[in-house]
């Protein structure tokens, strides 16, 4: 009779118990606290330009989201008004049909 052959695992099977290594002390050394706004401002022109460019990019991203939302609202309003006009014409036509018969 045939014996089934099971696939071999991709990861090696550990047969012996390996003791865990004790954790080492990796506490970060705290940086000196900077107080006041001047300590937090960028000190180079490159950092200032990068900060300004990041601010401009953020404002542009928010503006594009706002414009797309306004455009979606405008398109929805136009679609609803066109649908309302179509329903109005259909109701008038049905009313005329009922009154003439």
N, C-alpha and C positions, 0 to 999 in steps of 0.2 A: 504494500500500500504506500501511497505517496505521503511524505511528511511535509507539512507547510513550512515554508521558509519566510521568516519575518524580516522586514527591512532593518538594516542596521541604523542606529541613531546617528544624527549628524554631530552631536556633541559627544565628547568622550565621557565614558561612564567612570565615575570615581569609585574605586573599590575600597581604598584605605581612607580612614578618617584623618583629615588634616586639621590640626588645631588652628583656630582663628588667631590672627595676630592682634595683640592688644592695641587699642586706638592710641594714636600719638596726639599730643597736645597741639592743636592747630588753631588756637584762638588768635584772631587777628589783633595786631597792635592798633589801638585807636589813634586816629589822626588828631592832631591838635585842633580844637574847635575854633573856627574862624568866626569872629563876631563882627557884625555890621555889614552894610551893603558894599562898601568899597572892596572888602576882601573877597566878595563873591563875583565881582565883575571881571570880565576877561581882561588880561593884561597885554595881549598882543593884538595887532591890527588884524591878523588872520583869524583869530578867535572872534573878534568883533564882527568881521565880515561874515563868518560862518553862522554866528548867532543871528545876524540880521537876515541872512538868506534863509535860515530855518524859519524865522518868523514870517517872512514874506511867503514862503512855500506853504506854511500853515494857514495863513490868511487866504491864499489862493485856493487851497483845498476846501476850506469852509465855504468860500464864495461859490465854488463850482457845485458843491452839494446844495447850497441854497438856491442857485439858479435852476438846477435840475428839478428840485422839488417844486419851485414855482411854475416851471414849464409843465410838469406833470399835472398840477392843479389846473392850469389853463387849458390843457388838452382835455382833461376830464370835464371841465365846464362847457367847452365847445361841444363835446360829444353828447352831454346831457341836454343841452339846448337844442341840438339838431334832432335828438330822439324825441324831445317834447314837441317840436314842430311836426314831426312825422305823425306822432300820436294825435295831435290836434287836427291835422288834415284828415286822418283816417276816421276820427270821430265825427267830423263835419260831413264827410262823404257818407258815412253810415246813417247819420241823421237825415240827410237829404234823401237817401234811398228809402228810409222808413216813411218819411212824410209824403213822398210821391206815390206810394203804393197804398 
